[in-house]
Amino acid sequence: MKLTEMFFKTFREDPANAEINSHKLLVRAGYIKQMGNGIFTYLPLGLKVLENIKKVIREEMNSAGAIELQMPILLPQEIYAHRLDYFGNTMYKLKDSTGKDYCLGPTHEEPFTYLVKETYNSYKQLPVTLYQIQNKYRDEIRARFGLQRAKEFIMKDAYSFDTSEEGLNLSFGKMKQAYINIFSRLGLDFVPVEADNGVMGGSGSTEFMVKADIGEDELIVCDCGYGANVEKAECVADSIDNSNITKLSREMVYTPHVKTIDELTEFLHTDNKNFVKAVVYSTDKGVVVALCRGDREIEEVKLKNNLGVVNMEMATPEQIISIGSYAGFVGAIDLKNAIVIADNDVKNMVNFVIGANLQDYHYINANLEDLTIDYFADIKKMMAGDKCPHCGNPVKIVRGIEVGHIFKLGTKYTKELECKFLDEQGKSQYMIMGCYGIGVSRTLSALVEQNCDDKGIIWPEIVAPYKLEIVIANTKDETQVKLANELYNAINVADDNILLDDRAESFGVKLNDAELIGVPYIVIVGRGAVDNKIEFIKRRDLTRVDVDAKEFLNMYLNK
């Protein structure tokens, strides 16, 4: 492709609303154009990268036995009847001319389940895994970071239907390996981590996270291979032996206007590890008091899962008063009408400080027998340096971008939608589902985050819009133009993944654009053309070498 024949423009300045490298570079290099908040056009270069990513996804999905189809974007709202409240205002809703309610599909569990329900009804037809690559729509309140969090985005979503848990495990394993193959082939530095299922339900949830400083997720990783989203990470309780410590008598002390752990640490001249922190929540099950050691934080997703609630928020001062306490002075002593759940670390604490449920008072030298606790659980947030639950070595925290997520859904949707099959005995059973998603447009963005420098994008060959770009230094020089076109035509016959910058721009502009666009290899046809010499540049490390044009041509065509 010749740049003079292409719809193409680059920009020197970053877009005003761009916060991260991928957003800045994809706009500046002419890959995408923002049409509105969270809405983007894929320009010719961007579309080629997108199609290259899709090609890898399709190859691996098809190799794993999945079958591609395409669902509609516009769907009747009634399909999502079980989840309309969950989607709330994030679902784009509309009416047709007859007043019937429709929506733009935010996800497709229900449509796929309906399709299989109405098509298959025998164990002989299962298992089956279906997938699509399709646009999705969610009214993101905080659309940001370019393609990372958009209102319109592209996903590959797949759904497996099996007759047994063993079958689901096999399907899940195939998809997990397919995902590892996909992200490995794309050249991403990624890590599969254990994850929370959230509203999707089911069990067995793995996220595929691309390591990036701008990632919205915190990941726990260990050299042994363990990885988990911080919301899911299993904390090992501190094994402190306090059996030789004499337990003291509980004593109430006056702590005027001292509410936070930091303030108490200074006021009482003691370490924050000696406090039991109480955090009060309002939940579907009523008021909940969560306890943890003073130097730790409550991981709210873990807490919600332990409680089995969907809705949970911080309790109001009035709700705290209703359980017999005051904000900033809550302790698990003589509370009323509250569920008290304590982190496992609290079991080993002695002679600790805790709220006295009176304004401006705390207890010192409190002990476990003083408290009323309904049960203990792992509800603290894991920190860097904590013990790995698999090997016991210290873990590290990195940030990541979620590009893929796979779930074992079980019968959550098949029961709701009565998706059944007849087994070998002729008995009706619910199909067992798995769900497998890849954020295709987000993957494009993540690739740029991991493959860029101060000059622009550095595409891995497998996704690059073009493999090679030939730059004519001076289009007024007939020798340069002739040699560049000879190279272009010779390569283009064998491999059309080649770009020729034949614009009547200065050499500096064209070289800057070549480095910004990020094609893996650049050939400069300049003054050396008179001696049949060219300059060959590898974009990734910007190494340069002068080489004979014919030698280069033979090398490139026979590589």
C-alpha positions as CSV (number, residue, x, y, z in Angstrom):
1,M,0.0,0.0,0.0
2,K,1.2,3.5,-0.9
3,L,0.7,6.1,1.7
4,T,-0.4,8.6,-1.0
5,E,-3.3,6.2,-1.8
6,M,-4.3,5.6,1.8
7,F,-6.7,7.4,4.2
8,F,-4.0,8.5,6.7
9,K,-2.9,11.3,8.9
10,T,-0.6,11.6,11.9
11,F,-0.6,14.2,14.7
12,R,2.3,15.7,16.5
13,E,0.4,16.6,19.7
14,D,-1.3,14.2,22.2
15,P,-5.1,14.4,22.2
16,A,-6.3,16.7,25.1
17,N,-8.3,14.0,26.9
18,A,-5.8,11.1,26.6
19,E,-4.2,9.9,29.9
20,I,-2.3,6.7,28.9
21,N,0.2,5.9,26.2
22,S,-2.0,3.6,24.1
23,H,-4.7,6.2,23.8
24,K,-2.2,8.9,22.9
25,L,-0.3,6.9,20.4
26,L,-3.2,5.2,18.7
27,V,-4.8,8.6,18.0
28,R,-1.5,10.3,17.0
29,A,-0.4,7.5,14.7
30,G,-3.7,7.4,12.9
31,Y,-5.1,4.1,14.1
32,I,-8.3,5.3,15.8
33,K,-10.3,8.5,15.9
34,Q,-12.6,9.4,18.8
35,M,-16.1,10.2,17.8
36,G,-17.5,10.8,21.3
37,N,-16.9,9.8,24.9
38,G,-15.9,6.2,24.8
39,I,-16.7,5.8,21.1
40,F,-14.0,5.3,18.4
41,T,-13.6,4.8,14.7
42,Y,-11.0,2.2,13.6
43,L,-9.1,3.9,10.8
44,P,-7.5,1.7,8.1
45,L,-4.3,1.0,10.1
46,G,-6.2,0.3,13.3
47,L,-8.6,-2.0,11.4
48,K,-5.7,-4.1,10.0
49,V,-4.3,-4.6,13.5
50,L,-7.7,-5.5,14.8
51,E,-8.2,-8.1,12.1
52,N,-4.7,-9.6,12.8
53,I,-5.7,-10.0,16.5
54,K,-9.0,-11.6,15.5
55,K,-7.1,-14.0,13.1
56,V,-5.0,-15.3,16.0
57,I,-8.1,-15.6,18.2
58,R,-10.0,-17.5,15.5
59,E,-7.2,-19.9,14.8
60,E,-6.8,-20.9,18.4
61,M,-10.5,-21.1,19.1
62,N,-11.2,-23.2,16.0
63,S,-8.2,-25.4,16.9
64,A,-9.8,-26.0,20.3
65,G,-13.0,-27.2,18.7
66,A,-15.1,-24.0,19.1
67,I,-17.6,-23.0,16.4
68,E,-18.0,-19.4,15.3
69,L,-21.3,-17.7,14.7
70,Q,-22.7,-14.2,15.0
71,M,-25.4,-13.0,17.4
72,P,-27.4,-9.8,16.8
73,I,-26.4,-6.7,18.7
74,L,-30.0,-5.5,18.9
75,L,-31.9,-7.8,21.3
76,P,-35.3,-8.0,23.0
77,Q,-35.0,-6.8,26.6
78,E,-37.1,-9.8,27.8
79,I,-34.1,-12.1,27.1
80,Y,-32.3,-10.4,30.0
81,A,-35.3,-10.4,32.3
82,H,-33.3,-12.1,35.1
83,R,-30.6,-9.5,35.0
84,L,-32.2,-6.2,34.1
85,D,-31.8,-4.9,37.6
86,Y,-28.1,-5.8,37.6
87,F,-27.4,-4.0,34.4
88,G,-29.4,-1.0,35.4
89,N,-28.4,2.2,33.6
90,T,-25.3,0.6,32.0
91,M,-27.6,-1.2,29.5
92,Y,-28.6,0.8,26.4
93,K,-32.4,0.5,26.1
94,L,-34.7,1.5,23.3
95,K,-38.2,1.0,21.9
96,D,-39.2,0.1,18.4
97,S,-42.0,1.8,16.5
98,T,-44.6,-0.5,18.2
99,G,-43.4,0.3,21.7
100,K,-41.6,-3.1,22.2
101,D,-38.5,-2.9,24.5
102,Y,-35.1,-3.6,23.0
103,C,-31.5,-3.3,24.1
104,L,-28.0,-3.3,22.8
105,G,-26.4,-6.5,24.0
106,P,-23.9,-5.8,26.9
107,T,-23.1,-9.6,27.1
108,H,-24.6,-12.7,25.5
109,E,-25.0,-15.5,28.1
110,E,-28.8,-15.5,27.7
111,P,-28.9,-15.3,23.9
112,F,-26.5,-18.2,23.5
113,T,-28.4,-20.2,26.1
114,Y,-31.7,-19.6,24.4
115,L,-30.1,-20.6,21.0
116,V,-28.8,-23.9,22.4
117,K,-32.0,-24.6,24.3
118,E,-34.0,-24.3,21.1
119,T,-31.5,-26.3,18.9
120,Y,-30.1,-29.2,21.0
121,N,-32.0,-31.5,23.4
122,S,-29.9,-34.7,23.6
123,Y,-26.7,-35.8,25.2
124,K,-25.7,-37.1,21.7
125,Q,-25.4,-33.4,20.5
126,L,-23.2,-32.3,23.4
127,P,-20.7,-31.0,24.2
128,V,-20.6,-27.9,22.1
129,T,-18.7,-24.6,22.4
130,L,-19.9,-21.6,20.4
131,Y,-18.3,-18.3,20.0
132,Q,-18.6,-14.9,18.3
133,I,-16.5,-11.8,17.8
134,Q,-18.9,-8.9,18.2
135,N,-19.4,-5.4,19.3
136,K,-20.8,-4.9,22.8
137,Y,-22.4,-1.8,24.4
138,R,-22.3,-0.6,28.0
139,D,-23.0,3.0,29.2
140,E,-19.8,3.4,31.1
141,I,-20.2,6.3,33.5
142,R,-16.4,6.7,33.6
143,A,-15.4,5.9,30.0
144,R,-11.6,6.6,30.0
145,F,-8.2,5.3,28.9
146,G,-9.2,5.2,25.3
147,L,-10.0,1.6,24.2
148,Q,-9.5,0.3,27.8
149,R,-12.9,1.4,29.1
150,A,-15.2,2.4,26.2
151,K,-19.0,2.5,25.7
152,E,-18.7,0.5,22.5
153,F,-16.1,-2.3,22.5
154,I,-15.3,-5.5,20.7
155,M,-15.3,-8.9,22.5
156,K,-14.8,-12.5,21.7
157,D,-17.3,-14.3,23.8
158,A,-17.6,-18.1,23.9
159,Y,-20.0,-20.5,25.8
160,S,-19.6,-24.2,26.3
161,F,-22.5,-26.6,27.0
162,D,-21.7,-29.9,28.6
163,T,-23.6,-32.9,30.1
164,S,-21.4,-33.2,33.3
165,E,-19.0,-31.4,35.6
166,E,-16.2,-33.6,34.1
167,G,-17.2,-32.4,30.7
168,L,-17.2,-28.8,31.8
169,N,-13.7,-29.3,33.3
170,L,-12.5,-30.6,29.9
171,S,-14.0,-27.7,28.0
172,F,-12.7,-25.2,30.5
173,G,-9.2,-26.7,30.2
174,K,-9.3,-26.5,26.4
175,M,-10.3,-22.8,26.5
176,K,-7.7,-22.0,29.1
177,Q,-5.0,-23.5,27.0
178,A,-6.4,-21.7,23.9
179,Y,-6.2,-18.4,25.8
180,I,-2.6,-19.1,26.8
181,N,-1.8,-19.8,23.2
182,I,-3.6,-16.6,22.0
183,F,-1.9,-14.2,24.4
184,S,1.5,-15.9,23.9
185,R,1.3,-15.7,20.1
186,L,0.4,-12.0,20.4
187,G,3.6,-11.4,22.3
188,L,2.0,-10.1,25.5
189,D,3.6,-10.3,28.9
190,F,0.6,-11.7,30.8
191,V,-0.3,-13.8,33.8
192,P,-3.4,-16.0,34.4
193,V,-4.7,-15.3,37.9
194,E,-7.4,-16.7,40.1
195,A,-10.4,-14.3,40.1
196,D,-13.7,-13.6,41.7
197,N,-16.8,-14.7,39.8
198,G,-18.8,-11.7,40.9
199,V,-22.3,-11.5,39.5
200,M,-21.5,-14.1,36.8
201,G,-21.9,-16.8,39.4
202,G,-20.5,-20.3,39.1
203,S,-17.0,-21.4,40.2
204,G,-13.6,-21.7,38.7
205,S,-12.7,-18.2,37.5
206,T,-9.4,-17.2,35.8
207,E,-8.5,-13.8,34.5
208,F,-5.7,-13.2,32.0
209,M,-4.0,-10.0,33.0
210,V,-1.5,-8.1,31.0
211,K,1.1,-6.5,33.2
212,A,1.0,-2.7,32.9
213,D,1.5,0.2,35.4
214,I,-1.7,1.8,34.2
215,G,-3.7,-1.4,34.9
216,E,-6.9,-0.9,37.0
217,D,-6.4,-4.3,38.8
218,E,-4.0,-5.2,41.6
219,L,-2.5,-8.7,41.1
220,I,-0.8,-11.0,43.6
221,V,2.0,-12.9,42.0
222,C,4.7,-15.3,43.3
223,D,7.8,-16.8,41.7
224,C,6.3,-20.3,42.2
225,G,3.6,-19.5,39.6
226,Y,0.8,-18.6,41.9
227,G,-1.3,-15.6,40.7
228,A,-4.6,-14.1,41.9
229,N,-6.5,-10.9,41.6
230,V,-6.2,-9.1,45.0
231,E,-10.0,-9.7,45.4
232,K,-9.5,-13.4,45.3
233,A,-6.0,-13.9,46.8
234,E,-6.0,-16.4,49.7
235,C,-4.3,-14.9,52.8
236,V,-2.4,-17.1,55.1
237,A,-3.1,-16.2,58.7
238,D,-0.1,-15.1,60.8
239,S,1.1,-18.0,62.8
240,I,2.0,-16.1,66.0
241,D,2.4,-18.1,69.2
242,N,1.0,-15.9,72.0
243,S,0.5,-18.8,74.4
244,N,3.3,-17.5,76.8
245,I,1.9,-14.0,77.0
246,T,-0.2,-13.3,80.1
247,K,-3.6,-12.0,79.3
248,L,-4.4,-8.7,81.1
249,S,-7.7,-7.4,82.3
250,R,-9.7,-5.3,79.9
251,E,-9.6,-1.6,80.7
252,M,-11.6,1.3,79.3
253,V,-9.6,4.4,78.4
254,Y,-10.7,7.9,77.4
255,T,-9.7,8.7,73.8
256,P,-11.3,12.1,73.0
257,H,-11.9,12.6,69.3
258,V,-9.4,9.9,68.4
259,K,-11.1,7.6,65.8
260,T,-8.6,6.4,63.3
261,I,-5.9,3.7,63.7
262,D,-3.2,6.3,63.0
263,E,-4.6,8.7,65.6
264,L,-4.9,5.9,68.1
265,T,-1.4,4.6,67.4
266,E,0.0,8.1,68.3
267,F,-2.4,8.7,71.2
268,L,-1.7,5.3,72.9
269,H,1.9,5.0,71.9
270,T,1.5,1.5,70.6
271,D,1.9,-0.4,67.3
272,N,-1.0,-0.5,64.9
273,K,-0.7,-4.3,64.9
274,N,-2.1,-4.2,68.5
275,F,-5.5,-2.9,67.4
276,V,-8.6,-4.7,66.2
277,K,-10.2,-2.5,63.5
278,A,-14.0,-2.6,63.1
279,V,-15.6,-1.6,59.8
280,V,-19.4,-1.5,59.7
281,Y,-21.4,-2.2,56.6
282,S,-25.0,-2.2,55.5
283,T,-25.8,-5.3,53.5
284,D,-28.7,-7.5,52.2
285,K,-28.5,-9.4,55.5
286,G,-28.5,-6.3,57.7
287,V,-25.7,-4.5,59.5
288,V,-22.3,-6.4,59.4
289,V,-19.2,-5.6,61.6
290,A,-16.0,-6.8,60.0
291,L,-12.9,-7.1,62.2
292,C,-9.3,-7.2,61.1
293,R,-5.9,-6.3,62.6
294,G,-5.1,-2.6,62.7
295,D,-2.4,-2.8,60.2
296,R,-4.6,-4.5,57.5
297,E,-7.5,-3.6,55.3
298,I,-10.8,-5.4,54.7
299,E,-11.0,-6.9,51.2
300,E,-14.7,-6.1,50.5
301,V,-15.2,-8.6,47.7
302,K,-14.0,-11.4,49.9
303,L,-16.3,-10.1,52.7
304,K,-19.3,-10.0,50.3
305,N,-18.6,-13.6,49.1
306,N,-18.3,-14.9,52.7
307,L,-21.6,-13.2,53.6
308,G,-23.3,-14.3,50.4
309,V,-24.6,-10.8,49.7
310,V,-24.9,-8.8,46.5
311,N,-25.3,-5.3,47.9
312,M,-23.0,-3.9,50.5
313,E,-22.0,-0.3,51.4
314,M,-20.6,1.6,54.4
315,A,-23.1,1.9,57.2
316,T,-24.4,5.3,58.1
317,P,-23.8,6.8,61.6
318,E,-27.5,6.2,62.4
319,Q,-27.1,2.5,61.5
320,I,-24.1,2.3,63.7
321,I,-26.0,3.8,66.6
322,S,-28.8,1.2,66.0
323,I,-26.4,-1.6,66.8
324,G,-25.3,0.0,70.0
325,S,-22.2,1.9,69.0
326,Y,-20.7,5.1,67.6
327,A,-18.7,5.7,64.4
328,G,-15.0,5.6,65.2
329,F,-15.5,3.7,68.5
330,V,-17.0,0.4,67.3
331,G,-16.0,-2.8,69.1
332,A,-17.4,-6.4,68.9
333,I,-18.5,-6.3,72.6
334,D,-22.2,-6.4,73.5
335,L,-23.4,-5.3,70.0
336,K,-27.0,-5.9,69.1
337,N,-28.6,-6.9,65.8
338,A,-25.3,-7.1,64.0
339,I,-23.4,-9.9,62.2
340,V,-19.8,-9.9,63.4
341,I,-17.2,-11.6,61.1
342,A,-13.5,-11.5,62.0
343,D,-10.4,-12.1,59.9
344,N,-8.4,-15.2,60.8
345,D,-5.5,-13.0,62.1
346,V,-7.7,-11.9,65.0
347,K,-7.7,-15.4,66.5
348,N,-4.1,-15.0,67.5
349,M,-4.3,-11.6,69.1
350,V,-4.0,-10.9,72.8
351,N,-4.2,-7.7,74.9
352,F,-5.4,-5.6,72.0
353,V,-7.1,-2.3,71.6
354,I,-10.7,-2.1,70.4
355,G,-13.6,0.3,70.4
356,A,-15.7,0.5,73.5
357,N,-19.0,1.3,71.8
358,L,-19.0,4.6,73.7
359,Q,-18.3,8.0,72.3
360,D,-14.6,8.9,72.9
361,Y,-13.7,5.6,74.6
362,H,-11.7,2.5,73.7
363,Y,-10.7,-0.7,75.5
364,I,-7.1,-1.7,76.0
365,N,-6.0,-5.2,76.9
366,A,-9.1,-6.7,75.4
367,N,-8.9,-10.4,74.4
368,L,-10.8,-12.8,72.2
369,E,-13.1,-14.1,75.0
370,D,-14.3,-10.5,75.5
371,L,-15.7,-10.4,72.0
372,T,-18.8,-11.8,70.4
373,I,-17.9,-13.1,67.0
374,D,-20.2,-15.0,64.7
375,Y,-17.4,-16.6,62.7
376,F,-13.9,-16.2,61.3
377,A,-12.9,-16.1,57.7
378,D,-10.2,-14.8,55.3
379,I,-11.4,-11.3,54.7
380,K,-8.2,-9.2,54.7
381,K,-6.6,-7.7,51.7
382,M,-3.3,-9.3,50.7
383,M,-0.2,-7.1,50.8
384,A,3.2,-7.4,49.2
385,G,5.5,-9.6,51.3
386,D,2.6,-11.8,52.6
387,K,3.1,-15.5,52.4
388,C,2.1,-17.2,49.2
389,P,-0.7,-19.7,50.0
390,H,1.0,-22.3,47.7
391,C,4.7,-22.1,48.6
392,G,5.0,-19.8,51.6
393,N,7.4,-17.4,50.0
394,P,6.7,-13.6,49.9
395,V,4.3,-12.5,47.2
396,K,4.6,-9.4,45.0
397,I,2.0,-7.0,43.8
398,V,1.8,-5.8,40.2
399,R,-0.8,-4.0,38.2
400,G,-2.6,-5.4,35.2
401,I,-5.1,-4.9,32.4
402,E,-7.7,-7.7,32.2
403,V,-7.8,-8.9,28.6
404,G,-9.5,-12.3,29.2
405,H,-11.7,-14.0,31.7
406,I,-13.0,-17.5,31.8
407,F,-15.7,-18.9,34.2
408,K,-17.3,-22.2,35.1
409,L,-20.9,-21.0,35.1
410,G,-22.4,-24.4,36.0
411,T,-26.2,-24.4,35.7
412,K,-26.8,-20.7,36.7
413,Y,-28.2,-19.7,33.3
414,T,-29.5,-23.1,32.1
415,K,-31.7,-23.4,35.2
416,E,-33.0,-19.8,34.9
417,L,-33.8,-20.4,31.2
418,E,-34.7,-24.1,31.4
419,C,-32.0,-25.2,29.0
420,K,-32.1,-29.0,29.3
421,F,-31.1,-32.2,27.5
422,L,-32.1,-35.9,27.8
423,D,-29.4,-38.1,29.2
424,E,-28.7,-41.7,28.2
425,Q,-31.5,-42.9,30.5
426,G,-33.9,-40.5,28.9
427,K,-33.9,-38.3,32.0
428,S,-34.1,-34.5,31.7
429,Q,-31.0,-32.7,33.0
430,Y,-29.7,-29.1,32.9
431,M,-26.8,-28.4,30.6
432,I,-23.6,-27.2,32.4
433,M,-22.0,-24.1,31.0
434,G,-18.7,-22.3,30.8
435,C,-18.1,-18.7,29.7
436,Y,-15.0,-17.4,28.0
437,G,-14.4,-13.8,27.1
438,I,-11.6,-11.8,25.5
439,G,-11.6,-8.0,25.2
440,V,-10.4,-7.7,21.6
441,S,-10.3,-3.9,21.4
442,R,-8.8,-3.8,24.9
443,T,-6.1,-6.3,23.8
444,L,-5.2,-3.9,21.0
445,S,-4.7,-1.2,23.6
446,A,-2.8,-3.5,25.9
447,L,-0.4,-4.4,23.1
448,V,0.5,-0.8,22.7
449,E,1.0,-0.3,26.5
450,Q,3.6,-3.0,26.4
451,N,5.1,-2.2,23.0
452,C,6.0,1.5,22.8
453,D,8.8,4.0,23.4
454,D,9.2,7.7,23.3
455,K,9.1,7.7,19.5
456,G,5.9,5.7,19.1
457,I,4.4,2.2,18.8
458,I,6.5,-1.0,18.3
459,W,4.2,-3.7,17.0
460,P,4.9,-7.4,17.3
461,E,5.1,-8.8,13.8
462,I,2.0,-11.0,14.2
463,V,-0.3,-8.0,14.7
464,A,1.5,-5.3,12.8
465,P,-0.6,-3.5,10.1
466,Y,2.4,-3.9,7.8
467,K,5.6,-5.9,8.2
468,L,7.8,-3.4,6.3
469,E,7.8,0.3,5.5
470,I,9.9,1.7,2.7
471,V,10.6,5.4,3.1
472,I,11.7,7.5,0.1
473,A,13.9,10.2,1.6
474,N,13.5,12.6,-1.3
475,T,10.7,12.0,-3.8
476,K,12.3,14.6,-6.1
477,D,15.3,12.3,-6.6
478,E,14.5,9.9,-9.5
479,T,17.1,7.4,-8.4
480,Q,15.6,7.1,-5.0
481,V,12.1,6.9,-6.3
482,K,13.1,4.2,-8.9
483,L,14.9,2.0,-6.4
484,A,12.1,2.3,-3.8
485,N,9.5,1.3,-6.3
486,E,11.6,-1.6,-7.5
487,L,11.9,-2.9,-4.0
488,Y,8.2,-2.2,-3.3
489,N,7.0,-4.0,-6.4
490,A,9.2,-7.0,-5.9
491,I,8.2,-7.5,-2.3
492,N,4.5,-6.7,-2.9
493,V,4.2,-9.6,-5.3
494,A,5.2,-12.1,-2.7
495,D,3.9,-10.3,0.4
496,D,1.4,-7.4,0.3
497,N,2.2,-6.5,4.0
498,I,4.4,-3.6,2.8
499,L,3.9,0.1,3.1
500,L,5.6,2.7,0.8
501,D,5.8,6.3,2.0
502,D,5.9,8.1,-1.3
503,R,4.5,11.4,0.1
504,A,6.1,14.7,-0.9
505,E,7.0,15.4,2.8
506,S,10.4,16.1,4.3
507,F,12.5,13.1,5.2
508,G,12.3,14.1,8.9
509,V,8.5,14.0,8.9
510,K,8.4,10.7,7.1
511,L,11.0,9.1,9.5
512,N,9.1,10.4,12.5
513,D,5.9,9.0,11.1
514,A,7.5,5.6,10.4
515,E,8.7,5.3,14.0
516,L,5.4,6.5,15.3
517,I,3.4,4.0,13.3
518,G,5.6,1.2,14.6
519,V,5.9,-1.1,11.6
520,P,8.6,-3.7,12.6
521,Y,11.0,-3.0,9.8
522,I,11.9,0.2,8.1
523,V,13.9,0.7,4.9
524,I,15.3,4.1,4.1
525,V,16.0,4.7,0.4
526,G,18.2,7.8,0.5
527,R,21.4,9.2,-1.0
528,G,22.9,5.7,-1.1
529,A,20.5,4.8,-3.8
530,V,23.0,5.9,-6.4
531,D,25.2,3.0,-5.3
532,N,22.2,0.7,-4.8
533,K,22.5,1.0,-1.0
534,I,19.6,1.3,1.5
535,E,19.4,1.7,5.3
536,F,17.6,-1.1,7.2
537,I,16.2,-0.3,10.6
538,K,14.7,-2.7,13.2
539,R,12.0,-0.6,14.9
540,R,12.1,-2.5,18.2
541,D,15.7,-1.5,19.1
542,L,16.3,1.1,16.3
543,T,19.4,-0.8,15.1
544,R,20.5,0.5,11.7
545,V,22.6,-1.2,9.0
546,D,23.6,-0.1,5.5
547,V,23.0,-2.9,3.0
548,D,23.0,-3.6,-0.7
549,A,19.4,-3.4,-2.0
550,K,19.6,-6.7,-3.9
551,E,21.1,-8.5,-0.8
552,F,18.3,-7.1,1.3
553,L,15.7,-8.2,-1.2
554,N,17.0,-11.8,-1.3
555,M,17.2,-11.8,2.5
556,Y,13.7,-10.5,3.0
557,L,12.0,-12.7,0.4
558,N,13.8,-15.8,1.7
559,K,13.5,-15.3,5.5
